[in-house]
Amino acid sequence: MTGGTEQDRARFAAAARQAGIGVGAGPVVALIGYGEGPVTADVAVALDAPWPLEKSAAPAKIALYGRSQEAFEALAAVLAGKATAPGKLPVAVGAQGPGAGCK
C-alpha cells in the first residue's frame, strides 16, 4: 500500500484485514488524494476526486469518494470480491466519459 495519509493507510489496513486481505505483500494498492501525481501500482484508488486516475497506468482504477472507515471497508469488500462496484463516474476522466463504470 502506498500514498494517502497515515490515517488513510491505517483505515485501509484495518478494513483489508477485516475483509481477509493481507497487507504488506501482494498487489500494490495506491491511495491517491486530489492533486497528487501519477502512481505506479496494481490498483489505483482516488480518494477525493476521480481525476488523478487519468494519469495512473494501474490496470485497476477505483474512485472511492471518501476517506471514512466505512468507505475503506467498502473498498476492501470490492477488492476481496465480496461486493461489486456499481458506481458510475459523475465527470469525465480522460477517455472515460460521465456515466462510465466498471469494466
C-alpha positions as CSV (number, residue, x, y, z in Angstrom):
1,M,0.0,0.0,0.0
2,T,1.3,3.4,-0.9
3,G,0.0,7.0,-0.8
4,G,-2.7,8.7,1.2
5,T,-2.3,10.0,4.7
6,E,-1.2,8.0,7.7
7,Q,-4.9,7.8,8.7
8,D,-5.9,6.6,5.2
9,R,-3.4,3.8,5.3
10,A,-4.4,2.8,8.8
11,R,-8.1,2.7,7.9
12,F,-7.4,0.8,4.7
13,A,-5.2,-1.7,6.6
14,A,-7.9,-2.3,9.2
15,A,-10.6,-2.8,6.5
16,A,-8.3,-5.0,4.5
17,R,-7.6,-7.3,7.4
18,Q,-11.3,-7.4,8.3
19,A,-12.0,-8.5,4.7
20,G,-9.3,-11.2,4.7
21,I,-6.9,-9.3,2.6
22,G,-3.2,-9.5,3.6
23,V,-1.3,-6.2,4.0
24,G,2.4,-5.9,3.2
25,A,2.7,-8.4,0.3
26,G,0.9,-9.0,-2.9
27,P,-0.6,-6.5,-5.3
28,V,0.2,-2.8,-4.6
29,V,-2.8,-0.5,-3.8
30,A,-2.0,3.2,-4.2
31,L,-4.2,5.7,-2.4
32,I,-4.3,9.0,-4.3
33,G,-5.5,12.3,-3.0
34,Y,-6.6,15.2,-5.2
35,G,-3.7,16.9,-6.9
36,E,-1.2,14.1,-6.3
37,G,0.9,12.9,-9.2
38,P,0.7,9.7,-11.2
39,V,1.3,6.5,-9.3
40,T,2.7,3.1,-10.1
41,A,0.5,0.3,-8.6
42,D,-1.6,-2.6,-9.4
43,V,-4.7,-0.8,-8.1
44,A,-5.1,3.0,-8.1
45,V,-7.7,4.4,-5.7
46,A,-8.7,8.0,-6.0
47,L,-9.9,9.2,-2.6
48,D,-11.2,12.7,-3.1
49,A,-11.9,13.2,-6.8
50,P,-11.5,10.8,-9.8
51,W,-9.2,12.9,-12.0
52,P,-5.9,11.5,-10.7
53,L,-6.9,8.2,-12.1
54,E,-6.3,9.6,-15.6
55,K,-2.5,9.7,-15.0
56,S,-2.3,6.3,-13.5
57,A,-1.1,3.3,-15.5
58,A,-2.6,0.9,-13.0
59,P,-4.6,-1.9,-14.6
60,A,-7.4,-1.4,-12.0
61,K,-8.7,2.0,-11.1
62,I,-11.3,2.9,-8.4
63,A,-12.8,6.2,-7.4
64,L,-13.7,6.0,-3.7
65,Y,-15.1,9.5,-3.0
66,G,-14.4,9.4,0.7
67,R,-11.9,8.7,3.5
68,S,-14.2,7.4,6.2
69,Q,-13.7,3.9,7.8
70,E,-16.9,2.8,6.1
71,A,-15.6,3.9,2.7
72,F,-12.4,1.9,3.2
73,E,-14.5,-1.1,4.3
74,A,-16.5,-0.9,1.1
75,L,-13.2,-0.7,-0.9
76,A,-11.8,-3.7,0.8
77,A,-15.1,-5.7,0.2
78,V,-14.7,-4.9,-3.6
79,L,-11.1,-5.8,-3.6
80,A,-11.8,-9.1,-1.8
81,G,-14.5,-9.9,-4.3
82,K,-17.2,-9.8,-1.6
83,A,-19.0,-6.8,-3.2
84,T,-19.5,-5.2,-6.6
85,A,-18.6,-1.7,-7.5
86,P,-21.8,-0.5,-9.2
87,G,-20.9,3.3,-9.2
88,K,-20.5,5.4,-12.3
89,L,-18.2,8.4,-12.9
90,P,-20.0,11.7,-12.4
91,V,-17.5,13.5,-14.6
92,A,-15.1,12.7,-17.5
93,V,-11.8,11.2,-16.5
94,G,-9.6,11.1,-19.6
95,A,-11.2,9.0,-22.3
96,Q,-13.9,7.8,-19.8
97,G,-16.9,9.9,-20.0
98,P,-19.5,10.7,-17.3
99,G,-21.5,7.6,-16.6
100,A,-18.7,5.2,-17.3
101,G,-18.5,2.4,-14.8
102,C,-16.6,-0.8,-14.1
103,K,-15.1,-2.8,-16.9
